[in-house]
């Protein structure tokens, strides 16, 4: 069957859910539960379908700062048809650029020069708390 008769909706990229944690936890199976929010520097795995393409960009938009969308290209090694893997940057520029709160994540998948946008899913970005929580957390009184 030729691809021209396939419904374009069938190939439409879809985002379903995300997992957030540190890189070590991302590599471990079975996977620990996701953190409720991704901090700067966190590893994020976005699950979905029809995510394969020549280039894939994850666009994160903060509702109050729509013009400041952050576009993160996903390297070929970090993606397949069902999952996109990325690390939220954590450097002075990122700490400046990212506001805390709920972002909308949307994938832009380009196949043969025709980009398609996925649906959007909410992705929570939390402040990176370094001062309050010792890492690893010290145990008090053994």
N, CA, C and O atoms as a GROMACS GRO file, in nm:
protein
  568
    1UNK      N    1   0.084  -0.118   0.000
    1UNK     CA    2   0.000   0.000   0.000
    1UNK      C    3   0.088   0.124   0.000
    1UNK      O    4   0.183   0.134   0.078
    2UNK      N    5   0.057   0.219  -0.087
    2UNK     CA    6   0.139   0.338  -0.098
    2UNK      C    7   0.108   0.434   0.016
    2UNK      O    8  -0.004   0.441   0.066
    3UNK      N    9   0.211   0.508   0.056
    3UNK     CA   10   0.195   0.598   0.169
    3UNK      C   11   0.099   0.713   0.137
    3UNK      O   12   0.046   0.777   0.227
    4UNK      N   13   0.077   0.738   0.008
    4UNK     CA   14  -0.005   0.854  -0.027
    4UNK      C   15  -0.150   0.834   0.016
    4UNK      O   16  -0.223   0.932   0.032
    5UNK      N   17  -0.192   0.710   0.036
    5UNK     CA   18  -0.331   0.688   0.074
    5UNK      C   19  -0.348   0.679   0.225
    5UNK      O   20  -0.460   0.678   0.275
    6UNK      N   21  -0.236   0.673   0.298
    6UNK     CA   22  -0.246   0.668   0.443
    6UNK      C   23  -0.305   0.799   0.494
    6UNK      O   24  -0.279   0.906   0.439
    7UNK      N   25  -0.384   0.790   0.598
    7UNK     CA   26  -0.434   0.912   0.659
    7UNK      C   27  -0.318   0.988   0.720
    7UNK      O   28  -0.238   0.930   0.794
    8UNK      N   29  -0.306   1.118   0.690
    8UNK     CA   30  -0.195   1.194   0.751
    8UNK      C   31  -0.204   1.192   0.903
    8UNK      O   32  -0.102   1.204   0.972
    9UNK      N   33  -0.326   1.178   0.956
    9UNK     CA   34  -0.343   1.174   1.100
    9UNK      C   35  -0.274   1.053   1.160
    9UNK      O   36  -0.228   1.057   1.274
   10UNK      N   37  -0.268   0.945   1.085
   10UNK     CA   38  -0.205   0.823   1.134
   10UNK      C   39  -0.058   0.844   1.165
   10UNK      O   40  -0.002   0.776   1.252
   11UNK      N   41   0.006   0.936   1.094
   11UNK     CA   42   0.149   0.961   1.114
   11UNK      C   43   0.173   1.083   1.202
   11UNK      O   44   0.287   1.124   1.223
   12UNK      N   45   0.066   1.140   1.251
   12UNK     CA   46   0.076   1.263   1.328
   12UNK      C   47   0.153   1.238   1.456
   12UNK      O   48   0.118   1.146   1.530
   13UNK      N   49   0.256   1.318   1.487
   13UNK     CA   50   0.329   1.294   1.613
   13UNK      C   51   0.238   1.322   1.733
   13UNK      O   52   0.163   1.419   1.735
   14UNK      N   53   0.246   1.234   1.831
   14UNK     CA   54   0.163   1.247   1.951
   14UNK      C   55   0.253   1.241   2.074
   14UNK      O   56   0.339   1.154   2.084
   15UNK      N   57   0.233   1.333   2.167
   15UNK     CA   58   0.301   1.324   2.296
   15UNK      C   59   0.200   1.273   2.398
   15UNK      O   60   0.084   1.316   2.398
   16UNK      N   61   0.244   1.182   2.486
   16UNK     CA   62   0.151   1.125   2.583
   16UNK      C   63   0.187   1.162   2.726
   16UNK      O   64   0.099   1.203   2.802
   17UNK      N   65   0.312   1.150   2.764
   17UNK     CA   66   0.349   1.170   2.904
   17UNK      C   67   0.499   1.194   2.910
   17UNK      O   68   0.571   1.172   2.812
   18UNK      N   69   0.546   1.239   3.026
   18UNK     CA   70   0.690   1.253   3.042
   18UNK      C   71   0.733   1.197   3.175
   18UNK      O   72   0.654   1.183   3.268
   19UNK      N   73   0.862   1.165   3.181
   19UNK     CA   74   0.928   1.121   3.303
   19UNK      C   75   1.043   1.218   3.326
   19UNK      O   76   1.113   1.254   3.232
   20UNK      N   77   1.062   1.260   3.452
   20UNK     CA   78   1.174   1.350   3.483
   20UNK      C   79   1.251   1.296   3.602
   20UNK      O   80   1.193   1.247   3.698
   21UNK      N   81   1.382   1.307   3.595
   21UNK     CA   82   1.467   1.263   3.705
   21UNK      C   83   1.612   1.290   3.670
   21UNK      O   84   1.640   1.364   3.576
   22UNK      N   85   1.705   1.230   3.747
   22UNK     CA   86   1.844   1.255   3.709
   22UNK      C   87   1.890   1.150   3.609
   22UNK      O   88   1.824   1.047   3.591
   23UNK      N   89   2.002   1.177   3.544
   23UNK     CA   90   2.047   1.092   3.434
   23UNK      C   91   2.069   0.948   3.480
   23UNK      O   92   2.039   0.854   3.406
   24UNK      N   93   2.121   0.930   3.602
   24UNK     CA   94   2.144   0.795   3.652
   24UNK      C   95   2.014   0.718   3.664
   24UNK      O   96   2.007   0.600   3.629
   25UNK      N   97   1.910   0.785   3.714
   25UNK     CA   98   1.782   0.718   3.731
   25UNK      C   99   1.716   0.690   3.596
   25UNK      O  100   1.642   0.593   3.581
   26UNK      N  101   1.744   0.776   3.498
   26UNK     CA  102   1.683   0.758   3.365
   26UNK      C  103   1.733   0.630   3.299
   26UNK      O  104   1.661   0.568   3.221
   27UNK      N  105   1.858   0.591   3.330
   27UNK     CA  106   1.918   0.475   3.266
   27UNK      C  107   1.877   0.345   3.335
   27UNK      O  108   1.896   0.237   3.280
   28UNK      N  109   1.823   0.355   3.454
   28UNK     CA  110   1.795   0.237   3.536
   28UNK      C  111   1.658   0.178   3.502
   28UNK      O  112   1.562   0.252   3.481
   29UNK      N  113   1.650   0.046   3.495
   29UNK     CA  114   1.521  -0.020   3.477
   29UNK      C  115   1.505  -0.123   3.587
   29UNK      O  116   1.605  -0.184   3.624
   30UNK      N  117   1.387  -0.147   3.645
   30UNK     CA  118   1.269  -0.064   3.619
   30UNK      C  119   1.292   0.079   3.666
   30UNK      O  120   1.368   0.104   3.760
   31UNK      N  121   1.225   0.171   3.601
   31UNK     CA  122   1.248   0.312   3.628
   31UNK      C  123   1.177   0.355   3.756
   31UNK      O  124   1.066   0.311   3.784
   32UNK      N  125   1.243   0.439   3.834
   32UNK     CA  126   1.180   0.497   3.953
   32UNK      C  127   1.066   0.588   3.907
   32UNK      O  128   1.063   0.629   3.791
   33UNK      N  129   0.972   0.620   3.997
   33UNK     CA  130   0.866   0.715   3.958
   33UNK      C  131   0.927   0.849   3.917
   33UNK      O  132   1.033   0.889   3.965
   34UNK      N  133   0.858   0.915   3.828
   34UNK     CA  134   0.903   1.047   3.784
   34UNK      C  135   0.898   1.145   3.900
   34UNK      O  136   0.815   1.133   3.989
   35UNK      N  137   0.989   1.242   3.897
   35UNK     CA  138   0.977   1.355   3.990
   35UNK      C  139   0.853   1.435   3.949
   35UNK      O  140   0.817   1.437   3.831
   36UNK      N  141   0.788   1.501   4.044
   36UNK     CA  142   0.668   1.577   4.009
   36UNK      C  143   0.700   1.696   3.919
   36UNK      O  144   0.613   1.743   3.845
   37UNK      N  145   0.823   1.744   3.925
   37UNK     CA  146   0.861   1.856   3.839
   37UNK      C  147   1.006   1.837   3.798
   37UNK      O  148   1.086   1.777   3.870
   38UNK      N  149   1.040   1.888   3.681
   38UNK     CA  150   1.176   1.879   3.632
   38UNK      C  151   1.254   2.001   3.677
   38UNK      O  152   1.209   2.115   3.658
   39UNK      N  153   1.370   1.978   3.737
   39UNK     CA  154   1.457   2.091   3.770
   39UNK      C  155   1.551   2.115   3.653
   39UNK      O  156   1.567   2.029   3.566
   40UNK      N  157   1.613   2.232   3.651
   40UNK     CA  158   1.719   2.256   3.552
   40UNK      C  159   1.824   2.147   3.572
   40UNK      O  160   1.858   2.114   3.685
   41UNK      N  161   1.875   2.093   3.463
   41UNK     CA  162   1.973   1.986   3.471
   41UNK      C  163   1.910   1.848   3.471
   41UNK      O  164   1.982   1.748   3.461
   42UNK      N  165   1.777   1.839   3.481
   42UNK     CA  166   1.711   1.708   3.486
   42UNK      C  167   1.711   1.642   3.349
   42UNK      O  168   1.716   1.709   3.246
   43UNK      N  169   1.706   1.510   3.351
   43UNK     CA  170   1.689   1.430   3.230
   43UNK      C  171   1.539   1.410   3.212
   43UNK      O  172   1.469   1.376   3.307
   44UNK      N  173   1.490   1.432   3.092
   44UNK     CA  174   1.347   1.416   3.066
   44UNK      C  175   1.327   1.318   2.952
   44UNK      O  176   1.393   1.327   2.849
   45UNK      N  177   1.237   1.224   2.972
   45UNK     CA  178   1.200   1.127   2.868
   45UNK      C  179   1.055   1.155   2.835
   45UNK      O  180   0.967   1.147   2.921
   46UNK      N  181   1.030   1.188   2.709
   46UNK     CA  182   0.893   1.219   2.666
   46UNK      C  183   0.843   1.102   2.583
   46UNK      O  184   0.902   1.067   2.480
   47UNK      N  185   0.734   1.041   2.629
   47UNK     CA  186   0.678   0.924   2.560
   47UNK      C  187   0.570   0.969   2.464
   47UNK      O  188   0.496   1.064   2.490
   48UNK      N  189   0.561   0.899   2.350
   48UNK     CA  190   0.458   0.934   2.253
   48UNK      C  191   0.458   0.833   2.140
   48UNK      O  192   0.499   0.718   2.157
   49UNK      N  193   0.411   0.876   2.026
   49UNK     CA  194   0.410   0.789   1.909
   49UNK      C  195   0.434   0.873   1.784
   49UNK      O  196   0.410   0.994   1.782
   50UNK      N  197   0.483   0.806   1.678
   50UNK     CA  198   0.514   0.872   1.550
   50UNK      C  199   0.610   0.990   1.569
   50UNK      O  200   0.593   1.096   1.508
   51UNK      N  201   0.712   0.968   1.654
   51UNK     CA  202   0.805   1.077   1.684
   51UNK      C  203   0.930   1.071   1.597
   51UNK      O  204   1.019   1.155   1.609
   52UNK      N  205   0.939   0.971   1.509
   52UNK     CA  206   1.057   0.958   1.423
   52UNK      C  207   1.053   1.058   1.309
   52UNK      O  208   0.946   1.084   1.252
   53UNK      N  209   1.168   1.116   1.276
   53UNK     CA  210   1.174   1.210   1.165
   53UNK      C  211   1.319   1.242   1.133
   53UNK      O  212   1.411   1.192   1.197
   54UNK      N  213   1.338   1.329   1.032
   54UNK     CA  214   1.473   1.371   0.996
   54UNK      C  215   1.529   1.460   1.106
   54UNK      O  216   1.643   1.443   1.148
   55UNK      N  217   1.448   1.552   1.151
   55UNK     CA  218   1.486   1.636   1.266
   55UNK      C  219   1.366   1.644   1.359
   55UNK      O  220   1.251   1.644   1.315
   56UNK      N  221   1.395   1.650   1.488
   56UNK     CA  222   1.288   1.662   1.588
   56UNK      C  223   1.332   1.770   1.686
   56UNK      O  224   1.443   1.768   1.738
   57UNK      N  225   1.242   1.864   1.711
   57UNK     CA  226   1.268   1.972   1.807
   57UNK      C  227   1.158   1.969   1.910
   57UNK      O  228   1.040   1.958   1.876
   58UNK      N  229   1.195   1.979   2.037
   58UNK     CA  230   1.094   1.991   2.142
   58UNK      C  231   1.086   2.139   2.178
   58UNK      O  232   1.185   2.201   2.216
   59UNK      N  233   0.966   2.194   2.166
   59UNK     CA  234   0.944   2.336   2.191
   59UNK      C  235   0.871   2.349   2.324
   59UNK      O  236   0.765   2.289   2.343
   60UNK      N  237   0.928   2.427   2.416
   60UNK     CA  238   0.868   2.445   2.548
   60UNK      C  239   0.827   2.591   2.562
   60UNK      O  240   0.910   2.682   2.551
   61UNK      N  241   0.700   2.612   2.587
   61UNK     CA  242   0.646   2.748   2.593
   61UNK      C  243   0.588   2.774   2.731
   61UNK      O  244   0.507   2.695   2.781
   62UNK      N  245   0.628   2.883   2.792
   62UNK     CA  246   0.570   2.924   2.921
   62UNK      C  247   0.449   3.011   2.890
   62UNK      O  248   0.460   3.107   2.814
   63UNK      N  249   0.333   2.979   2.948
   63UNK     CA  250   0.210   3.051   2.911
   63UNK      C  251   0.221   3.202   2.926
   63UNK      O  252   0.161   3.276   2.848
   64UNK      N  253   0.298   3.248   3.024
   64UNK     CA  254   0.309   3.394   3.042
   64UNK      C  255   0.419   3.454   2.956
   64UNK      O  256   0.430   3.576   2.945
   65UNK      N  257   0.502   3.369   2.896
   65UNK     CA  258   0.612   3.423   2.815
   65UNK      C  259   0.612   3.355   2.680
   65UNK      O  260   0.710   3.292   2.639
   66UNK      N  261   0.499   3.367   2.611
   66UNK     CA  262   0.481   3.292   2.486
   66UNK      C  263   0.589   3.321   2.381
   66UNK      O  264   0.623   3.234   2.301
   67UNK      N  265   0.641   3.443   2.383
   67UNK     CA  266   0.739   3.478   2.280
   67UNK      C  267   0.877   3.422   2.309
   67UNK      O  268   0.967   3.429   2.226
   68UNK      N  269   0.893   3.367   2.429
   68UNK     CA  270   1.024   3.317   2.472
   68UNK      C  271   1.035   3.165   2.462
   68UNK      O  272   1.107   3.105   2.541
   69UNK      N  273   0.966   3.104   2.370
   69UNK     CA  274   0.968   2.957   2.367
   69UNK      C  275   1.113   2.908   2.359
   69UNK      O  276   1.196   2.967   2.290
   70UNK      N  277   1.140   2.800   2.430
   70UNK     CA  278   1.273   2.738   2.426
   70UNK      C  279   1.264   2.621   2.330
   70UNK      O  280   1.179   2.534   2.345
   71UNK      N  281   1.352   2.618   2.230
   71UNK     CA  282   1.352   2.507   2.134
   71UNK      C  283   1.474   2.420   2.158
   71UNK      O  284   1.587   2.467   2.154
   72UNK      N  285   1.450   2.292   2.184
   72UNK     CA  286   1.559   2.199   2.213
   72UNK      C  287   1.564   2.095   2.103
   72UNK      O  288   1.476   2.009   2.097
   73UNK      N  289   1.666   2.099   2.016
   73UNK     CA  290   1.678   1.994   1.914
   73UNK      C  291   1.712   1.862   1.981
   73UNK      O  292   1.796   1.857   2.070
   74UNK      N  293   1.645   1.755   1.939
   74UNK     CA  294   1.670   1.622   1.996
   74UNK      C  295   1.764   1.548   1.902
   74UNK      O  296   1.730   1.523   1.786
   75UNK      N  297   1.882   1.511   1.952
   75UNK     CA  298   1.979   1.442   1.867
   75UNK      C  299   1.924   1.305   1.826
   75UNK      O  300   1.844   1.245   1.898
   76UNK      N  301   1.969   1.258   1.710
   76UNK     CA  302   1.920   1.129   1.659
   76UNK      C  303   1.942   1.017   1.760
   76UNK      O  304   1.859   0.927   1.772
   77UNK      N  305   2.054   1.022   1.834
   77UNK     CA  306   2.084   0.916   1.931
   77UNK      C  307   1.987   0.920   2.049
   77UNK      O  308   1.977   0.823   2.124
   78UNK      N  309   1.918   1.032   2.066
   78UNK     CA  310   1.833   1.051   2.184
   78UNK      C  311   1.684   1.039   2.152
   78UNK      O  312   1.600   1.087   2.228
   79UNK      N  313   1.653   0.975   2.038
   79UNK     CA  314   1.510   0.966   2.006
   79UNK      C  315   1.482   0.842   1.922
   79UNK      O  316   1.569   0.789   1.854
   80UNK      N  317   1.358   0.799   1.931
   80UNK     CA  318   1.307   0.697   1.840
   80UNK      C  319   1.161   0.730   1.818
   80UNK      O  320   1.114   0.838   1.854
   81UNK      N  321   1.088   0.637   1.759
   81UNK     CA  322   0.949   0.662   1.723
   81UNK      C  323   0.861   0.689   1.844
   81UNK      O  324   0.758   0.756   1.834
   82UNK      N  325   0.902   0.635   1.962
   82UNK     CA  326   0.815   0.639   2.079
   82UNK      C  327   0.871   0.721   2.196
   82UNK      O  328   0.802   0.737   2.297
   83UNK      N  329   0.993   0.773   2.184
   83UNK     CA  330   1.050   0.844   2.299
   83UNK      C  331   1.150   0.950   2.255
   83UNK      O  332   1.229   0.928   2.164
   84UNK      N  333   1.144   1.065   2.321
   84UNK     CA  334   1.244   1.171   2.303
   84UNK      C  335   1.315   1.188   2.437
   84UNK      O  336   1.251   1.194   2.541
   85UNK      N  337   1.448   1.194   2.433
   85UNK     CA  338   1.525   1.209   2.556
   85UNK      C  339   1.604   1.339   2.550
   85UNK      O  340   1.670   1.368   2.450
   86UNK      N  341   1.597   1.417   2.656
   86UNK     CA  342   1.670   1.543   2.657
   86UNK      C  343   1.708   1.578   2.800
   86UNK      O  344   1.652   1.525   2.896
   87UNK      N  345   1.805   1.667   2.812
   87UNK     CA  346   1.846   1.720   2.941
   87UNK      C  347   1.816   1.869   2.941
   87UNK      O  348   1.859   1.941   2.852
   88UNK      N  349   1.742   1.914   3.042
   88UNK     CA  350   1.714   2.058   3.054
   88UNK      C  351   1.848   2.126   3.088
   88UNK      O  352   1.915   2.084   3.182
   89UNK      N  353   1.885   2.229   3.013
   89UNK     CA  354   2.015   2.292   3.043
   89UNK      C  355   2.019   2.350   3.184
   89UNK      O  356   1.917   2.392   3.238
   90UNK      N  357   2.139   2.351   3.243
   90UNK     CA  358   2.156   2.412   3.374
   90UNK      C  359   2.286   2.489   3.373
   90UNK      O  360   2.391   2.437   3.413
   91UNK      N  361   2.280   2.613   3.328
   91UNK     CA  362   2.396   2.700   3.327
   91UNK      C  363   2.342   2.840   3.355
   91UNK      O  364   2.221   2.859   3.360
   92UNK      N  365   2.430   2.940   3.372
   92UNK     CA  366   2.377   3.073   3.408
   92UNK      C  367   2.274   3.125   3.308
   92UNK      O  368   2.175   3.186   3.348
   93UNK      N  369   2.296   3.100   3.180
   93UNK     CA  370   2.200   3.148   3.080
   93UNK      C  371   2.064   3.079   3.098
   93UNK      O  372   1.960   3.143   3.090
   94UNK      N  373   2.068   2.948   3.124
   94UNK     CA  374   1.942   2.874   3.142
   94UNK      C  375   1.872   2.922   3.268
   94UNK      O  376   1.750   2.938   3.269
   95UNK      N  377   1.950   2.946   3.374
   95UNK     CA  378   1.886   2.989   3.499
   95UNK      C  379   1.818   3.125   3.480
   95UNK      O  380   1.721   3.156   3.548
   96UNK      N  381   1.870   3.203   3.387
   96UNK     CA  382   1.810   3.331   3.354
   96UNK      C  383   1.686   3.314   3.266
   96UNK      O  384   1.585   3.383   3.284
   97UNK      N  385   1.696   3.220   3.171
   97UNK     CA  386   1.595   3.211   3.066
   97UNK      C  387   1.470   3.137   3.111
   97UNK      O  388   1.360   3.166   3.064
   98UNK      N  389   1.486   3.040   3.204
   98UNK     CA  390   1.372   2.957   3.239
   98UNK      C  391   1.298   3.014   3.358
   98UNK      O  392   1.357   3.045   3.461
   99UNK      N  393   1.168   3.029   3.342
   99UNK     CA  394   1.083   3.064   3.456
   99UNK      C  395   1.030   2.934   3.513
   99UNK      O  396   1.014   2.835   3.441
  100UNK      N  397   1.001   2.934   3.644
  100UNK     CA  398   0.937   2.817   3.701
  100UNK      C  399   0.792   2.815   3.658
  100UNK      O  400   0.734   2.918   3.625
  101UNK      N  401   0.735   2.696   3.660
  101UNK     CA  402   0.593   2.687   3.632
  101UNK      C  403   0.562   2.578   3.531
  101UNK      O  404   0.646   2.494   3.500
  102UNK      N  405   0.440   2.583   3.480
  102UNK     CA  406   0.395   2.480   3.387
  102UNK      C  407   0.420   2.528   3.244
  102UNK      O  408   0.367   2.631   3.202
  103UNK      N  409   0.500   2.453   3.172
  103UNK     CA  410   0.525   2.481   3.031
  103UNK      C  411   0.437   2.391   2.946
  103UNK      O  412   0.387   2.289   2.994
  104UNK      N  413   0.417   2.428   2.821
  104UNK     CA  414   0.356   2.336   2.726
  104UNK      C  415   0.467   2.284   2.637
  104UNK      O  416   0.541   2.361   2.575
  105UNK      N  417   0.478   2.152   2.630
  105UNK     CA  418   0.579   2.088   2.547
  105UNK      C  419   0.513   2.039   2.419
  105UNK      O  420   0.408   1.976   2.423
  106UNK      N  421   0.576   2.070   2.307
  106UNK     CA  422   0.523   2.028   2.177
  106UNK      C  423   0.641   1.984   2.091
  106UNK      O  424   0.744   2.051   2.085
  107UNK      N  425   0.624   1.872   2.024
  107UNK     CA  426   0.730   1.824   1.934
  107UNK      C  427   0.702   1.874   1.793
  107UNK      O  428   0.588   1.877   1.747
  108UNK      N  429   0.810   1.914   1.725
  108UNK     CA  430   0.802   1.946   1.582
  108UNK      C  431   0.887   1.843   1.510
  108UNK      O  432   1.009   1.841   1.523
  109UNK      N  433   0.820   1.760   1.433
  109UNK     CA  434   0.887   1.648   1.366
  109UNK      C  435   0.891   1.680   1.216
  109UNK      O  436   0.787   1.702   1.154
  110UNK      N  437   1.011   1.681   1.159
  110UNK     CA  438   1.026   1.713   1.017
  110UNK      C  439   1.061   1.586   0.941
  110UNK      O  440   1.164   1.524   0.966
  111UNK      N  441   0.976   1.548   0.849
  111UNK     CA  442   1.004   1.433   0.762
  111UNK      C  443   1.002   1.481   0.618
  111UNK      O  444   0.898   1.521   0.566
  112UNK      N  445   1.118   1.477   0.555
  112UNK     CA  446   1.124   1.514   0.414
  112UNK      C  447   1.078   1.656   0.388
  112UNK      O  448   1.016   1.685   0.286
  113UNK      N  449   1.110   1.745   0.483
  113UNK     CA  450   1.081   1.887   0.460
  113UNK      C  451   0.940   1.930   0.492
  113UNK      O  452   0.904   2.046   0.470
  114UNK      N  453   0.856   1.839   0.545
  114UNK     CA  454   0.723   1.886   0.586
  114UNK      C  455   0.707   1.868   0.736
  114UNK      O  456   0.674   1.759   0.783
  115UNK      N  457   0.730   1.977   0.813
  115UNK     CA  458   0.724   1.966   0.959
  115UNK      C  459   0.580   1.945   1.006
  115UNK      O  460   0.487   2.004   0.952
  116UNK      N  461   0.565   1.860   1.106
  116UNK     CA  462   0.435   1.839   1.168
  116UNK      C  463   0.450   1.867   1.316
  116UNK      O  464   0.552   1.833   1.377
  117UNK      N  465   0.350   1.929   1.374
  117UNK     CA  466   0.353   1.960   1.516
  117UNK      C  467   0.265   1.860   1.590
  117UNK      O  468   0.157   1.823   1.544
  118UNK      N  469   0.313   1.819   1.705
  118UNK     CA  470   0.234   1.728   1.789
  118UNK      C  471   0.134   1.809   1.870
  118UNK      O  472   0.131   1.932   1.863
  119UNK      N  473   0.053   1.738   1.945
  119UNK     CA  474  -0.027   1.800   2.050
  119UNK      C  475   0.069   1.855   2.157
  119UNK      O  476   0.189   1.829   2.151
  120UNK      N  477   0.016   1.929   2.251
  120UNK     CA  478   0.098   1.982   2.361
  120UNK      C  479   0.063   1.910   2.490
  120UNK      O  480  -0.053   1.880   2.516
  121UNK      N  481   0.165   1.884   2.572
  121UNK     CA  482   0.139   1.830   2.706
  121UNK      C  483   0.205   1.922   2.808
  121UNK      O  484   0.307   1.984   2.779
  122UNK      N  485   0.146   1.933   2.928
  122UNK     CA  486   0.206   2.019   3.030
  122UNK      C  487   0.332   1.955   3.089
  122UNK      O  488   0.336   1.835   3.115
  123UNK      N  489   0.433   2.037   3.110
  123UNK     CA  490   0.559   1.992   3.168
  123UNK      C  491   0.595   2.092   3.277
  123UNK      O  492   0.608   2.212   3.251
  124UNK      N  493   0.612   2.043   3.400
  124UNK     CA  494   0.635   2.135   3.513
  124UNK      C  495   0.785   2.152   3.535
  124UNK      O  496   0.857   2.054   3.552
  125UNK      N  497   0.831   2.277   3.534
  125UNK     CA  498   0.971   2.308   3.563
  125UNK      C  499   0.977   2.371   3.702
  125UNK      O  500   0.909   2.470   3.729
  126UNK      N  501   1.059   2.314   3.789
  126UNK     CA  502   1.072   2.364   3.926
  126UNK      C  503   1.204   2.436   3.938
  126UNK      O  504   1.296   2.414   3.859
  127UNK      N  505   1.215   2.524   4.037
  127UNK     CA  506   1.345   2.587   4.060
  127UNK      C  507   1.445   2.481   4.103
  127UNK      O  508   1.407   2.382   4.166
  128UNK      N  509   1.570   2.501   4.070
  128UNK     CA  510   1.672   2.407   4.116
  128UNK      C  511   1.707   2.446   4.258
  128UNK      O  512   1.762   2.554   4.281
  129UNK      N  513   1.676   2.359   4.353
  129UNK     CA  514   1.697   2.393   4.493
  129UNK      C  515   1.831   2.333   4.534
  129UNK      O  516   1.843   2.211   4.546
  130UNK      N  517   1.931   2.417   4.554
  130UNK     CA  518   2.060   2.363   4.593
  130UNK      C  519   2.093   2.402   4.736
  130UNK      O  520   2.164   2.329   4.805
  131UNK      N  521   2.041   2.515   4.781
  131UNK     CA  522   2.081   2.564   4.912
  131UNK      C  523   2.014   2.487   5.026
  131UNK      O  524   2.074   2.467   5.131
  132UNK      N  525   1.889   2.443   5.004
  132UNK     CA  526   1.814   2.387   5.114
  132UNK      C  527   1.838   2.238   5.130
  132UNK      O  528   1.848   2.187   5.242
  133UNK      N  529   1.846   2.170   5.019
  133UNK     CA  530   1.855   2.023   5.027
  133UNK      C  531   2.000   1.979   5.004
  133UNK      O  532   2.051   1.993   4.893
  134UNK      N  533   2.066   1.927   5.107
  134UNK     CA  534   2.200   1.876   5.082
  134UNK      C  535   2.189   1.756   4.989
  134UNK      O  536   2.089   1.683   4.993
  135UNK      N  537   2.290   1.734   4.906
  135UNK     CA  538   2.281   1.627   4.809
  135UNK      C  539   2.412   1.547   4.817
  135UNK      O  540   2.514   1.604   4.779
  136UNK      N  541   2.418   1.424   4.860
  136UNK     CA  542   2.302   1.348   4.912
  136UNK      C  543   2.259   1.402   5.048
  136UNK      O  544   2.339   1.459   5.122
  137UNK      N  545   2.132   1.382   5.080
  137UNK     CA  546   2.076   1.435   5.204
  137UNK      C  547   2.148   1.372   5.324
  137UNK      O  548   2.164   1.250   5.331
  138UNK      N  549   2.190   1.456   5.415
  138UNK     CA  550   2.258   1.404   5.534
  138UNK      C  551   2.153   1.341   5.626
  138UNK      O  552   2.042   1.393   5.640
  139UNK      N  553   2.190   1.230   5.687
  139UNK     CA  554   2.096   1.169   5.782
  139UNK      C  555   2.125   1.226   5.920
  139UNK      O  556   2.239   1.230   5.965
  140UNK      N  557   2.021   1.269   5.986
  140UNK     CA  558   2.038   1.328   6.118
  140UNK      C  559   2.027   1.218   6.222
  140UNK      O  560   1.930   1.143   6.224
  141UNK      N  561   2.125   1.209   6.309
  141UNK     CA  562   2.121   1.115   6.420
  141UNK      C  563   2.132   0.969   6.377
  141UNK      O  564   2.089   0.880   6.450
  142UNK      N  565   2.190   0.944   6.256
  142UNK     CA  566   2.214   0.806   6.214
  142UNK      C  567   2.086   0.737   6.178
  142UNK      O  568   2.088   0.619   6.141
   0.00000   0.00000   0.00000
